[in-house]
């Protein structure tokens, strides 16, 4: 099988500015602010203000069909070199997203001999290829198998790896060409368009909030003729000077001949939750507030950036970490009063316990003494956070939302301070309780506030 090669993704904006303009782009990810910012710059270069209204179309939602999209793309530009069609949050990509690949693979493995047709059909879906492409060992199939093996890595045992090697032989024994060719859905129609003669004066831009599967056939087809770019949340660096968000904030402030102190930046990040859109708005307010003052300090942040829901939630999880029932219940009511729905609040509590469990296991493995509040933040980052991130950061989940070492170091600092309050078993049990509450909130008619109050009380209660 061909080995998958890792390459640095090209800079879309630089290419467009150099007039290397491709027919289709896919911008996706959890950092919607970056997606919209990139889209704006793309459109500003492609279209002139005078003819923009004539040559720009926006389509949005899962109800938009491929026929509607292509109808807009095939329209010739008016008094302009380019026409742009922006499609937001189409169902084309969401329809092919998948979950728990290792479970799906193992289920297919179990029916290899009893129901080979369903086995191949299942594997075709997880690999996002056609069944006949498995039989023919098509290039897309080989790449997808290598990608799946790399993703699952050590979770695959030898028998399961052998099963993946046998897939073409299993598929070759089946009738895989009897499907109704007239039943062409939106995905197939878009794939057919991408493989044909693409317009020379139109640019199709997909934007998707959230991640898409890199093995999605549409993603691979777009990569072959255009560009795919995923915008992940800006993660905290292992040190301040390596923090991408700190770099962006200092660059923006330097345009106005201003600097920000490290403590002020930490306060800014905490109060905004690290959300780039909120930070961008805050910076504009800060610049106006400080006037001729060159240095932005912690007091400026406190005066300008109001305490938001993120602060309230942080207070809630911090109080739970300290097992302070009264403070935790007060913070819970503050969070709910700010307009937060119960389900996301519970998810945040679950996230805290997941991080605390990771921190507890790390502390036990490295023999760390209870941190409490004696160690300054910068000493924690230098002596604990950075060495741990370098040593075992790759062993934790790749997802930013599930990895304590991909958070703002301040978050880890606060969690490590409260580890002495819980045993490993209590943290694990607490996480399980939040998952039970999640099911209750989504499926039952119980009082959501009372359910969360009971959860908070149980989490803070000492055995």
C-alpha positions in Angstrom: 0.0 0.0 0.0 1.1 3.6 -0.6 2.3 5.4 2.4 0.4 8.6 3.3 2.7 11.6 3.0 2.4 14.5 5.4 2.8 18.0 3.8 2.4 21.5 5.0 -0.9 23.0 3.8 -0.5 25.9 1.4 -1.4 29.4 2.4 -4.7 30.1 0.7 -4.6 33.9 0.9 -1.0 34.1 -0.3 -2.0 32.0 -3.3 -5.0 34.1 -4.2 -2.9 37.3 -3.8 -0.4 35.8 -6.2 -3.4 35.2 -8.6 -3.2 31.4 -8.2 -7.0 31.1 -7.9 -8.5 27.6 -7.8 -12.1 26.6 -8.6 -13.2 25.3 -5.2 -12.3 25.8 -1.5 -13.4 24.2 1.7 -13.0 26.2 5.0 -14.1 24.3 8.1 -13.3 24.0 11.8 -14.3 25.1 15.2 -12.8 28.6 15.0 -15.5 30.3 13.0 -13.9 33.7 13.5 -10.9 32.6 11.5 -13.1 31.0 8.9 -15.1 34.2 8.3 -11.9 36.3 8.4 -10.3 34.2 5.7 -13.5 34.2 3.6 -13.7 38.0 3.8 -10.1 38.5 2.6 -10.7 36.0 -0.2 -13.8 37.8 -1.4 -12.1 41.2 -1.1 -9.4 40.1 -3.5 -11.6 38.3 -5.9 -14.3 40.9 -6.3 -14.3 44.6 -6.8 -16.7 46.8 -4.7 -18.4 48.1 -7.9 -19.5 44.7 -9.2 -19.6 42.7 -6.0 -23.4 42.6 -5.7 -23.6 41.1 -9.2 -21.0 38.5 -8.7 -21.4 37.1 -5.2 -24.0 34.6 -4.1 -24.6 33.2 -0.6 -26.4 29.8 -0.1 -26.9 28.4 3.4 -28.3 25.4 5.1 -28.8 21.7 4.7 -31.8 22.2 2.3 -29.6 23.7 -0.4 -29.2 21.2 -3.2 -26.2 20.5 -5.4 -28.3 21.6 -8.5 -28.9 25.0 -6.9 -25.2 25.4 -6.1 -24.0 24.4 -9.6 -26.6 26.7 -11.1 -25.0 29.6 -9.3 -21.5 28.5 -10.1 -22.2 28.1 -13.8 -23.4 31.7 -14.1 -20.8 33.9 -15.9 -19.4 36.9 -14.0 -20.7 40.4 -14.8 -18.0 43.0 -15.7 -15.6 41.1 -13.5 -12.9 38.5 -13.8 -14.5 36.3 -11.1 -17.8 35.2 -9.7 -17.9 33.8 -6.1 -20.4 31.4 -4.7 -20.3 30.9 -0.9 -22.1 27.8 0.5 -22.4 27.8 4.3 -23.1 24.6 6.4 -24.3 22.4 3.6 -25.4 18.9 4.4 -23.0 17.5 1.8 -20.2 17.0 4.4 -22.3 16.3 7.5 -24.1 13.4 5.8 -20.8 11.6 5.5 -19.4 12.2 9.0 -19.0 9.1 11.1 -18.3 8.2 14.6 -16.5 5.4 16.6 -14.6 4.0 13.7 -13.0 1.2 15.8 -16.4 0.0 16.8 -17.7 0.0 13.3 -14.6 -1.9 12.1 -15.0 -4.6 14.7 -18.7 -5.0 13.9 -17.8 -5.5 10.2 -15.0 -7.9 11.2 -17.5 -10.1 13.1 -19.7 -10.6 10.1 -16.9 -11.2 7.6 -18.0 -14.8 6.9 -21.7 -14.7 7.9 -22.7 -11.6 5.9 -19.8 -10.5 3.6 -22.1 -8.2 1.6 -23.0 -6.1 4.7 -19.3 -6.4 5.9 -18.1 -4.7 2.7 -20.9 -2.2 2.7 -20.1 -1.2 6.2 -16.4 -0.8 5.5 -17.1 1.2 2.4 -19.0 3.7 4.5 -16.3 4.0 7.1 -13.6 4.3 4.4 -15.9 6.6 2.4 -15.3 4.8 -0.9 -17.5 2.7 -3.2 -17.6 -1.1 -2.6 -16.2 -1.7 -6.1 -13.2 0.5 -5.3 -12.4 -1.9 -2.5 -12.5 -4.8 -4.9 -10.4 -3.0 -7.5 -8.0 -1.7 -4.8 -8.6 1.8 -6.1 -6.2 4.6 -5.2 -8.8 6.2 -3.0 -9.4 2.9 -1.1 -5.6 2.4 -0.5 -5.2 5.9 0.8 -8.2 5.6 3.0 -7.1 2.3 4.6 -3.6 3.7 5.3 -5.3 6.8 6.9 -7.6 4.6 9.0 -4.7 2.4 10.2 -2.7 5.6 11.2 -5.7 7.0 13.0 -6.5 3.8 15.0 -2.8 2.9 15.5 -2.3 0.7 18.6 -6.1 0.2 19.0 -5.9 -2.3 16.1 -4.9 -5.9 17.0 -3.2 -8.2 14.5 -6.4 -10.0 13.6 -8.1 -6.6 12.7 -5.1 -5.6 10.7 -5.3 -8.9 8.8 -9.0 -8.2 8.2 -8.2 -4.9 6.6 -5.6 -6.6 4.3 -8.3 -9.1 3.2 -11.0 -6.6 2.3 -10.2 -6.6 -1.5 -10.4 -10.4 -1.6 -13.7 -10.4 0.3 -15.1 -7.7 -2.0 -14.0 -9.5 -5.2 -16.3 -12.4 -4.5 -19.4 -10.2 -4.4 -21.7 -8.6 -6.9 -20.9 -4.9 -6.4 -22.2 -3.4 -9.7 -26.0 -4.0 -9.5 -26.9 -0.6 -8.0 -29.3 1.7 -9.7 -27.2 4.1 -11.7 -30.0 6.6 -12.1 -30.3 7.1 -8.3 -27.6 9.9 -8.2 -27.8 11.8 -4.9 -26.4 15.3 -4.2 -23.0 14.0 -3.0 -22.5 11.9 -6.2 -23.6 14.9 -8.4 -21.1 17.1 -6.7 -18.4 14.5 -7.1 -19.2 14.2 -10.7 -18.9 18.0 -11.1 -15.6 18.1 -9.3 -14.2 15.4 -11.7 -15.4 17.3 -14.8 -14.4 20.5 -16.6 -14.6 23.1 -13.9 -15.6 26.8 -14.7 -12.7 29.1 -15.4 -14.2 32.2 -14.0 -16.1 31.0 -10.9 -15.0 30.2 -7.4 -17.0 27.9 -5.2 -16.3 28.3 -1.4 -17.7 25.9 1.2 -17.7 27.0 4.8 -18.6 24.4 7.5 -18.8 25.2 11.3 -17.1 22.2 12.9 -14.8 19.5 11.7 -15.3 17.3 8.7 -13.8 13.9 8.1 -10.6 14.2 6.2 -11.4 10.9 4.4 -14.7 12.3 3.2 -14.8 11.7 -0.6 -15.8 15.3 -1.2 -12.9 16.5 0.9 -10.5 14.4 -1.1 -12.0 15.5 -4.4 -11.8 19.2 -3.4 -8.2 18.7 -2.4 -7.4 17.3 -5.8 -8.7 20.4 -7.7 -8.8 23.1 -5.0 -7.9 23.7 -1.4 -9.2 22.3 2.0 -8.3 24.2 5.2 -9.4 23.3 8.8 -9.3 26.1 11.4 -8.8 24.6 14.9 -9.1 26.7 18.0 -6.0 28.6 18.9 -4.3 26.6 21.6 -2.3 28.0 24.4 1.5 27.7 23.9 3.8 26.0 26.3 5.2 29.4 27.1 3.9 32.9 26.6 6.2 33.7 23.7 5.0 30.5 22.0 1.3 31.2 22.6 -0.3 31.9 19.1 -3.0 34.0 20.7 -0.4 36.1 22.7 1.5 36.7 19.4 -1.7 37.8 17.6 -2.7 40.2 20.4 0.8 41.8 20.7 0.9 42.2 16.9 -2.4 43.9 16.9 -1.6 46.2 19.8 1.8 47.1 18.2 -0.1 48.6 15.3 -1.2 51.2 17.8 2.2 51.4 19.4 1.0 49.6 22.5 2.1 46.6 24.6 0.4 44.3 27.0 1.8 42.8 30.2 1.8 39.0 30.7 -0.6 39.3 33.6 -2.9 41.5 31.6 -2.9 39.0 28.7 -3.7 36.1 31.1 -6.6 38.1 32.4 -7.7 38.9 28.9 -7.6 35.3 27.9 -9.5 34.1 31.0 -12.2 36.8 30.7 -12.9 36.1 27.0 -12.5 32.3 27.2 -9.8 32.5 24.5 -12.5 33.3 21.8 -10.8 35.2 19.1 -13.9 37.1 18.0 -14.5 38.3 21.6 -10.8 39.2 21.9 -10.8 41.2 18.7 -13.8 43.3 20.0 -12.1 43.7 23.4 -8.9 45.0 21.8 -10.7 47.8 20.1 -12.3 48.8 23.4 -9.0 48.6 25.2 -7.2 50.8 22.6 -9.9 53.5 23.0 -9.9 53.2 26.8 -6.2 53.6 27.4 -5.8 56.5 25.1 -2.1 57.7 24.9 -1.0 55.1 27.5 1.5 52.8 25.9 1.2 49.7 28.2 -2.0 47.8 28.8 -2.0 46.4 32.3 -4.2 44.1 34.4 -6.4 46.9 35.7 -7.1 48.0 32.2 -8.4 44.6 31.3 -10.6 44.5 34.4 -12.0 47.9 33.6 -12.8 47.2 30.0 -13.4 43.5 29.6 -16.5 42.7 31.6 -16.9 39.5 33.4 -18.7 37.1 31.1 -20.3 33.7 31.2 -16.9 32.0 30.9 -15.8 33.7 34.1 -18.9 32.5 35.9 -18.5 28.9 34.6 -14.8 29.0 35.7 -15.9 30.1 39.1 -18.3 27.2 39.2 -15.8 24.5 38.3 -13.2 26.1 40.6 -15.7 26.0 43.5 -16.5 22.3 42.7 -12.8 21.6 42.6 -12.5 23.0 46.1 -15.6 21.1 47.2 -17.2 24.3 48.4 -20.9 23.5 48.2 -22.2 27.0 49.0 -19.9 28.8 46.5 -20.5 26.2 43.8 -24.3 26.5 44.1 -24.1 30.3 44.0 -21.9 30.1 40.9 -24.3 27.7 39.3 -27.2 30.1 39.8 -25.0 32.9 38.4 -24.3 30.9 35.3 -27.9 29.9 34.7 -29.0 33.5 35.3 -26.6 34.7 32.6 -28.6 32.7 30.0 -26.6 29.5 29.8 -28.6 26.4 29.0 -28.3 23.5 31.5 -26.9 21.0 29.0 -23.8 23.0 28.1 -23.3 23.8 31.8 -23.2 20.1 32.6 -20.9 19.5 29.7 -18.5 22.1 31.1 -18.5 20.4 34.5 -17.8 17.1 32.8 -14.9 18.7 30.9 -13.5 19.9 34.3 -13.6 16.4 35.8 -12.1 14.9 32.6 -9.2 17.4 32.9 -8.9 16.8 36.7 -8.7 13.1 36.1 -6.0 13.5 33.5 -4.1 15.8 35.9 -4.5 13.4 38.8 -3.1 10.5 36.8 -0.2 12.7 35.6 0.5 13.8 39.1 0.5 10.2 40.4 2.7 9.0 37.6 5.3 11.7 38.2 5.0 11.7 42.0 4.1 15.4 42.2 3.3 16.8 45.6 0.0 18.7 46.1 0.3 22.1 44.4 -2.3 24.0 46.4 -1.7 27.8 45.9 1.9 28.2 47.0 3.6 28.0 43.6 3.4 31.1 41.3 1.8 30.6 37.9 5.1 31.2 36.0 6.9 28.7 38.1 4.2 26.2 37.4 4.4 26.7 33.7 8.2 26.5 33.6 8.7 23.6 36.1 5.6 21.5 35.7 3.4 22.4 32.7 6.1 22.7 30.0 8.0 19.5 30.9 4.8 17.5 31.2 3.5 18.8 27.8 6.8 17.9 26.1 7.0 14.4 27.7 3.5 13.0 27.5 1.4 15.6 25.6 1.2 13.3 22.6 -0.2 10.5 24.8 -3.4 12.4 25.6 -6.3 12.9 23.2 -5.5 14.9 20.1 -8.7 16.9 20.4 -8.2 20.3 22.1 -11.5 19.9 24.0 -10.3 16.6 25.6 -6.6 17.4 26.4 -5.7 19.4 29.5 -2.2 20.1 28.1 -3.8 21.9 25.1 -5.6 24.4 27.4 -4.4 27.8 28.6 -1.8 26.9 31.3 -3.8 28.9 33.8 -6.6 26.3 33.5 -4.2 23.5 34.2 -2.7 25.6 37.1 -6.1 26.0 38.8 -7.0 22.3 38.3 -3.6 21.0 39.7 -4.2 23.2 42.8 -7.4 21.3 43.7 -6.2 17.7 43.0 -5.7 17.0 46.7 -9.5 17.4 47.2 -10.4 14.3 45.2 -9.1 10.7 44.8 -8.8 9.2 41.4 -11.9 7.1 42.1 -13.9 10.1 43.1 -12.9 12.0 39.9 -13.9 9.0 37.8 -17.2 8.6 39.6 -17.8 12.4 39.2 -17.3 12.1 35.5 -19.8 9.2 35.3 -22.3 11.3 37.2 -22.1 14.1 34.7 -22.7 11.7 31.8 -25.8 10.3 33.6 -27.1 13.9 34.1 -26.5 14.6 30.4 -28.8 11.7 29.5 -31.4 12.9 32.1 -31.3 16.5 30.7 -31.8 15.3 27.2 -34.4 12.6 27.6 -36.5 13.3 30.7 -38.9 16.0 31.8 -37.3 16.5 35.2 -36.5 20.0 36.5 -33.1 20.8 34.9 -32.1 23.3 37.5 -32.9 21.0 40.4 -31.0 18.2 38.5 -27.9 20.4 38.3 -28.2 21.5 41.9 -28.3 17.9 43.0 -25.3 17.1 40.8 -23.2 20.0 42.2 -24.1 19.0 45.8 -23.1 15.4 45.2 -19.8 16.4 43.5 -18.9 18.7 46.4 -20.0 16.4 49.1 -17.1 14.7 50.9 -17.5 10.9 51.5 
